[in-house]
Amino acid sequence: MNRRTFLSSTTAAAAVLGFPTIVRAQGGPLRIGFPLPLTGPFAAIAADQKRGAELAVDELNAKGGVLGRKVEVLFRDDELKPATGAQRTKELIENQNVDFVVGGLAAHVQMAINEQTKKAGKLYISISQSDEISAKPDTSPITFHEALNPTITGRAVGGWAVQNLGKRWWIVYADYAWGKQNNAVFTDVVQKAGGTVLGATPYPLGKPEFSAHIPKIQAAKPEVLLAATPGADGVAFMKQAISFGMKKEMKILVPLHFLYYAKEGGADLYADVYGGTNFYWELAETMPQAKKFVDAFMKKFGIPPDGYAGDGYNGILEVARGATLAKSTDSEKVADALRKNATYDHYKGKQFWRACDNKSFQDLWLVKGRAQAKGDWGYFEVTGKVPVDEKLDRTCAEKGHA
């Protein structure tokens, strides 16, 4: 039987048995599925993730791929909708026969992605903030979480802010999983530090209209306003806050800063606004790993990477590292290899996977908006570093792990 006949008969048999009909010859490309919201309020951040993943694939293939196989990444728009994210992931697994899944950019969508990867037995590295993705009952032995999470961000950023910006707070947050988690964590941090949360204002994600709420916030006279208004919603919020004069009345804090939204809104919008980040491109001035990453990114795309580019980059490189260590693309073997070889350093210093929950622990930085941008992209200045510390997250027992 020749090779063509063999593949044809194998495909037919698979169809009869109800298995996915795509059959790749041994030595074919290693495929990584990558659902992300390429449209909607998170589109700019998703594009950042996508570029980071593309750079990682280029670097892997320039070195001969993984296990002698070329690496391919298949991007799919999840439209920031859980049902669409689940469907796109299922299609990637069943129709495209991907070996692994990396991606997700909303807490509620990545949970839907994770349900599909668990059912199919495919290793998934989530690269979006979520407290529940690494906790029971949602996690699994083949679910990994690369990004920061609201607990880590809230404890690091909030702990600093309540001591340095003020103890009377108001919180505005997007009314979905990530926003609710931020509201809960920051409230806890403020109260434990002796501060007071005067009130909280939820709003529908993607519908950033705050004018009816702002007078009530101003009347309460908070010292600190936390704006958990992600993506493009943050630009809209800052414009409205400035138009009402809120910057003159209180300090404004965000859980995370994003470079591309600062570019969209302009330096005036984010001047003196504090926030956290898992990476800022000017770290290249002091860190060799960051310089290598930023230089390669700039060469390929003509713009600097932001934090989620690093998450996308790491997600791809970590499934590749795991497969190389395991000498296999079997998800359980790759997951075991990553846990046993937990430390990695691809672009910003050492990180590690915690064995109990497959959570990545890493340094993060505090940044503040500059009154005037430094060059084309220097919208923030680094004001501090929060070193990697497991105590910033919930314990394994608190997450339901034995």
C-alpha positions as CSV (number, residue, x, y, z in Angstrom):
1,M,0.0,0.0,0.0
2,N,1.5,3.4,-1.0
3,R,1.4,6.5,1.3
4,R,-1.6,8.1,-0.5
5,T,-3.7,4.9,-0.3
6,F,-2.8,4.5,3.4
7,L,-3.9,8.1,4.3
8,S,-7.1,7.7,2.3
9,S,-8.1,4.5,4.0
10,T,-7.1,5.9,7.4
11,T,-9.3,9.0,6.8
12,A,-12.2,6.8,5.8
13,A,-11.9,4.6,8.9
14,A,-11.8,7.7,11.1
15,A,-14.9,9.0,9.6
16,V,-16.8,5.7,10.2
17,L,-15.7,5.7,13.8
18,G,-16.8,9.3,14.3
19,F,-13.3,10.7,14.9
20,P,-12.1,14.0,13.4
21,T,-11.5,13.5,9.7
22,I,-8.3,15.4,9.5
23,V,-5.3,13.0,9.6
24,R,-1.8,14.4,9.5
25,A,1.1,12.3,8.6
26,Q,3.8,11.8,11.2
27,G,6.2,14.8,10.9
28,G,3.4,17.1,9.8
29,P,3.1,20.6,11.4
30,L,2.5,20.9,15.1
31,R,-0.6,23.0,15.4
32,I,-1.6,25.3,18.2
33,G,-5.2,26.7,18.3
34,F,-5.5,30.3,19.4
35,P,-9.0,31.7,20.1
36,L,-9.0,35.4,21.0
37,P,-11.4,38.5,20.6
38,L,-10.1,40.1,17.4
39,T,-13.3,42.2,17.3
40,G,-14.9,44.2,20.1
41,P,-13.6,46.3,22.9
42,F,-10.6,44.1,23.5
43,A,-9.5,44.1,19.8
44,A,-6.3,46.1,20.4
45,I,-5.1,43.9,23.2
46,A,-6.0,40.8,21.2
47,A,-3.9,42.1,18.3
48,D,-1.0,42.4,20.8
49,Q,-1.5,38.8,21.9
50,K,-1.5,37.7,18.3
51,R,1.7,39.5,17.4
52,G,3.5,38.0,20.4
53,A,2.4,34.5,19.3
54,E,3.4,35.1,15.7
55,L,6.9,36.2,16.9
56,A,7.2,33.0,19.0
57,V,6.3,30.8,16.0
58,D,8.8,32.6,13.8
59,E,11.6,32.0,16.3
60,L,10.7,28.3,16.8
61,N,10.6,27.6,13.1
62,A,13.9,29.4,12.5
63,K,15.4,26.9,14.9
64,G,13.9,23.9,13.2
65,G,10.4,23.8,14.8
66,V,9.5,21.4,17.6
67,L,10.4,17.7,17.5
68,G,11.4,18.3,13.9
69,R,8.0,19.6,13.0
70,K,7.1,23.1,11.7
71,V,4.9,25.0,14.2
72,E,1.6,26.5,13.0
73,V,-0.7,28.7,15.0
74,L,-4.4,29.0,14.0
75,F,-6.1,32.1,15.2
76,R,-9.9,32.3,15.6
77,D,-12.0,35.3,16.6
78,D,-14.1,34.4,19.7
79,E,-15.9,37.7,19.5
80,L,-15.6,38.1,23.3
81,K,-18.5,35.7,23.7
82,P,-18.4,32.5,25.7
83,A,-20.5,30.5,23.3
84,T,-18.5,31.6,20.3
85,G,-15.2,30.9,22.2
86,A,-16.4,27.4,22.9
87,Q,-17.5,26.8,19.3
88,R,-14.2,28.1,17.9
89,T,-12.2,26.0,20.3
90,K,-14.3,22.9,19.4
91,E,-13.7,23.5,15.7
92,L,-10.0,23.9,16.2
93,I,-9.8,20.6,18.1
94,E,-12.2,18.5,16.0
95,N,-11.8,20.0,12.5
96,Q,-8.2,21.3,12.6
97,N,-6.8,18.7,14.9
98,V,-4.7,21.1,16.9
99,D,-2.2,19.6,19.4
100,F,-2.6,22.4,22.0
101,V,-4.6,25.5,22.7
102,V,-3.3,28.9,23.8
103,G,-5.3,32.1,24.1
104,G,-8.4,33.7,25.6
105,L,-8.8,37.4,26.6
106,A,-11.7,37.6,29.0
107,A,-12.4,35.7,32.2
108,H,-15.8,34.4,31.1
109,V,-14.7,33.4,27.6
110,Q,-11.6,31.5,28.7
111,M,-13.7,29.4,31.0
112,A,-15.8,28.3,28.0
113,I,-12.6,27.6,26.1
114,N,-11.3,25.6,29.0
115,E,-14.4,23.4,29.2
116,Q,-13.8,22.4,25.6
117,T,-10.1,21.6,26.0
118,K,-10.8,19.6,29.2
119,K,-13.4,17.5,27.3
120,A,-11.0,16.9,24.5
121,G,-7.9,16.2,26.7
122,K,-6.0,19.1,25.1
123,L,-3.4,21.1,27.1
124,Y,-4.6,24.7,27.4
125,I,-2.5,27.7,28.4
126,S,-4.8,30.6,29.3
127,I,-3.3,34.1,28.7
128,S,-6.0,36.3,30.2
129,Q,-6.7,37.4,33.8
130,S,-8.9,35.1,35.8
131,D,-9.0,33.9,39.4
132,E,-11.0,30.8,38.7
133,I,-9.1,29.3,35.8
134,S,-6.5,27.8,38.1
135,A,-9.0,26.9,40.9
136,K,-11.3,23.9,41.4
137,P,-13.7,23.0,40.0
138,D,-12.8,24.8,36.8
139,T,-9.2,23.9,36.4
140,S,-7.6,20.6,35.4
141,P,-4.2,18.9,35.3
142,I,-3.8,20.1,31.7
143,T,-5.0,23.7,32.3
144,F,-2.2,26.2,32.7
145,H,-2.6,30.0,33.4
146,E,0.2,32.3,32.2
147,A,-1.3,35.7,32.8
148,L,-1.6,37.6,36.0
149,N,-4.9,37.3,37.9
150,P,-7.1,39.8,39.7
151,T,-6.0,38.5,43.1
152,I,-2.3,39.0,42.3
153,T,-2.9,42.4,40.6
154,G,-5.3,43.6,43.3
155,R,-3.0,42.7,46.2
156,A,0.1,44.2,44.5
157,V,-1.4,47.3,42.9
158,G,-4.0,47.9,45.6
159,G,-1.6,47.3,48.5
160,W,0.7,49.9,47.2
161,A,-2.1,52.4,46.3
162,V,-3.9,52.3,49.7
163,Q,-0.6,53.3,51.4
164,N,0.5,55.9,48.9
165,L,-2.6,57.4,47.2
166,G,-5.3,57.4,49.9
167,K,-7.6,55.3,52.0
168,R,-11.1,56.6,50.9
169,W,-12.0,54.7,47.7
170,W,-14.7,54.4,45.1
171,I,-14.6,51.5,42.5
172,V,-16.0,51.5,39.0
173,Y,-16.0,48.1,37.4
174,A,-17.2,46.2,34.3
175,D,-20.0,43.9,35.4
176,Y,-18.6,40.5,34.3
177,A,-16.2,38.0,35.9
178,W,-12.9,40.0,35.7
179,G,-14.6,43.2,36.9
180,K,-16.4,41.5,39.8
181,Q,-13.2,39.8,40.8
182,N,-11.3,43.1,40.9
183,N,-14.0,44.7,42.9
184,A,-13.9,42.0,45.5
185,V,-10.1,41.8,45.7
186,F,-9.4,45.6,45.9
187,T,-12.2,46.0,48.4
188,D,-10.6,43.3,50.6
189,V,-7.2,44.9,50.3
190,V,-8.4,48.4,51.1
191,Q,-10.4,47.3,54.2
192,K,-7.5,45.1,55.5
193,A,-5.2,48.2,55.2
194,G,-7.6,50.3,57.3
195,G,-9.2,52.1,54.4
196,T,-12.9,52.4,53.3
197,V,-14.6,51.7,50.0
198,L,-17.3,54.4,49.9
199,G,-19.1,52.8,47.1
200,A,-18.9,50.7,43.9
201,T,-20.4,51.3,40.4
202,P,-20.9,48.3,38.1
203,Y,-21.6,48.9,34.4
204,P,-22.2,46.7,31.3
205,L,-19.0,45.7,29.6
206,G,-18.7,47.4,26.2
207,K,-21.3,50.1,27.1
208,P,-19.0,52.7,28.8
209,E,-21.5,55.5,29.7
210,F,-20.8,57.0,33.1
211,S,-22.2,60.5,33.1
212,A,-25.2,59.5,35.2
213,H,-22.9,57.9,37.9
214,I,-20.1,60.5,38.1
215,P,-21.9,63.2,40.2
216,K,-22.6,60.6,42.9
217,I,-19.0,59.5,43.0
218,Q,-17.8,63.2,43.2
219,A,-20.3,63.9,46.0
220,A,-18.7,61.0,48.1
221,K,-15.3,62.7,47.8
222,P,-13.1,59.6,47.5
223,E,-9.3,60.1,47.6
224,V,-8.8,57.2,45.1
225,L,-11.0,56.1,42.2
226,L,-10.3,52.6,40.9
227,A,-11.3,52.2,37.3
228,A,-11.6,48.5,36.4
229,T,-12.7,49.5,33.0
230,P,-10.9,47.2,30.6
231,G,-9.9,47.7,26.9
232,A,-11.6,50.5,24.9
233,D,-14.0,51.1,27.8
234,G,-11.1,52.6,29.7
235,V,-10.5,55.3,27.1
236,A,-14.2,56.2,27.2
237,F,-14.1,56.3,31.0
238,M,-11.1,58.5,31.2
239,K,-12.5,61.0,28.7
240,Q,-15.7,61.3,30.8
241,A,-13.8,61.5,34.1
242,I,-11.6,64.4,32.8
243,S,-14.6,66.2,31.4
244,F,-16.2,66.2,34.9
245,G,-12.9,67.4,36.5
246,M,-12.4,64.2,38.5
247,K,-8.6,64.2,38.0
248,K,-8.4,67.4,40.0
249,E,-10.5,66.0,42.8
250,M,-9.0,62.5,43.3
251,K,-6.3,60.1,42.3
252,I,-7.2,57.7,39.5
253,L,-5.9,54.1,39.6
254,V,-6.4,51.2,37.1
255,P,-5.6,47.6,37.8
256,L,-3.6,47.3,34.6
257,H,-2.3,49.8,32.1
258,F,-2.3,49.1,28.3
259,L,0.1,50.8,25.9
260,Y,-2.2,50.8,22.9
261,Y,-5.1,52.4,24.6
262,A,-2.8,55.0,26.0
263,K,-1.7,55.7,22.4
264,E,-5.4,55.9,21.3
265,G,-6.4,58.2,24.1
266,G,-3.2,60.3,24.3
267,A,-0.8,61.2,27.1
268,D,-3.2,63.9,28.6
269,L,-5.8,61.2,29.2
270,Y,-3.5,58.9,31.2
271,A,-1.1,61.5,32.8
272,D,-0.5,60.7,36.5
273,V,-2.8,57.6,36.4
274,Y,-1.2,54.7,38.2
275,G,-1.6,51.0,37.3
276,G,0.1,47.7,37.1
277,T,1.6,45.7,34.2
278,N,3.2,42.3,33.6
279,F,5.6,44.0,31.1
280,Y,6.4,47.4,29.8
281,W,8.6,47.8,26.7
282,E,11.1,50.3,28.2
283,L,12.3,47.5,30.5
284,A,14.5,46.8,27.5
285,E,16.7,49.6,28.7
286,T,17.8,47.6,31.8
287,M,17.0,43.9,31.1
288,P,18.9,41.9,28.4
289,Q,16.0,39.5,28.0
290,A,13.5,42.3,27.5
291,K,15.8,44.0,25.0
292,K,16.0,40.9,22.9
293,F,12.3,40.5,22.9
294,V,11.5,44.2,22.2
295,D,14.1,44.4,19.4
296,A,12.7,41.4,17.6
297,F,9.2,42.6,18.0
298,M,10.0,46.0,16.8
299,K,11.8,44.6,13.8
300,K,8.9,42.4,12.8
301,F,6.0,44.8,13.5
302,G,7.4,48.3,13.8
303,I,5.8,48.9,17.2
304,P,6.7,47.9,20.7
305,P,5.1,45.0,22.5
306,D,2.8,45.5,25.5
307,G,2.0,43.1,28.3
308,Y,-0.3,40.7,26.5
309,A,2.2,40.3,23.7
310,G,4.4,38.8,26.3
311,D,1.7,36.4,27.4
312,G,1.0,35.3,23.8
313,Y,4.8,34.9,23.3
314,N,5.2,32.8,26.5
315,G,2.1,30.7,25.8
316,I,3.5,29.5,22.5
317,L,7.0,29.0,23.7
318,E,5.9,27.1,26.8
319,V,3.9,24.5,24.9
320,A,6.9,24.1,22.6
321,R,9.2,23.7,25.6
322,G,6.9,21.2,27.2
323,A,6.7,19.1,24.0
324,T,10.4,19.2,23.6
325,L,11.0,18.1,27.2
326,A,8.4,15.4,27.0
327,K,9.5,14.3,23.5
328,S,5.8,14.1,22.8
329,T,2.7,16.1,22.0
330,D,0.6,14.1,24.4
331,S,-1.0,16.7,26.6
332,E,-0.6,14.9,29.9
333,K,3.0,14.2,29.2
334,V,3.7,17.8,28.2
335,A,1.9,19.0,31.4
336,D,4.0,16.7,33.5
337,A,7.1,18.0,31.8
338,L,6.2,21.6,32.5
339,R,5.5,20.9,36.2
340,K,8.8,19.0,36.6
341,N,10.8,21.7,34.8
342,A,8.8,24.6,36.2
343,T,11.2,27.5,35.8
344,Y,11.4,29.4,32.5
345,D,12.7,32.8,31.3
346,H,11.7,33.8,27.8
347,Y,11.6,37.6,27.9
348,K,11.5,39.4,31.3
349,G,13.2,37.3,33.9
350,K,12.5,34.0,35.6
351,Q,8.9,32.7,36.0
352,F,7.7,29.4,37.4
353,W,4.7,27.1,37.3
354,R,3.3,26.3,40.7
355,A,2.7,22.5,40.7
356,C,-0.6,22.4,42.6
357,D,-2.5,24.7,40.2
358,N,-0.4,25.2,37.1
359,K,-0.3,29.0,37.8
360,S,2.5,31.1,36.5
361,F,4.2,33.3,39.0
362,Q,6.2,36.3,37.8
363,D,7.4,39.8,38.6
364,L,5.1,42.7,37.9
365,W,5.6,46.5,37.7
366,L,3.9,49.7,38.8
367,V,3.7,52.3,36.1
368,K,2.4,55.9,35.9
369,G,1.2,57.8,32.9
370,R,3.6,60.6,31.7
371,A,2.3,64.1,31.3
372,Q,4.1,64.1,27.9
373,A,4.9,60.9,26.0
374,K,8.6,60.1,25.6
375,G,8.9,59.7,21.8
376,D,6.2,57.8,19.9
377,W,5.5,55.1,22.5
378,G,6.8,56.2,25.9
379,Y,3.5,56.8,27.6
380,F,4.4,55.4,31.0
381,E,7.2,55.5,33.5
382,V,8.1,52.6,35.7
383,T,7.8,53.6,39.3
384,G,8.3,50.3,41.1
385,K,8.6,46.5,40.8
386,V,6.8,43.9,42.8
387,P,8.9,40.8,42.8
388,V,7.4,37.3,42.2
389,D,5.7,36.1,45.4
390,E,3.3,33.2,45.9
391,K,1.7,35.1,48.8
392,L,0.2,37.5,46.4
393,D,-2.2,34.8,45.2
394,R,-4.6,32.5,47.0
395,T,-3.0,29.4,48.5
396,C,-3.4,26.0,46.9
397,A,-5.8,25.0,49.6
398,E,-7.9,28.2,49.1
399,K,-8.2,27.2,45.5
400,G,-9.5,23.8,46.4
401,H,-6.3,21.8,45.8
402,A,-5.4,19.2,48.3
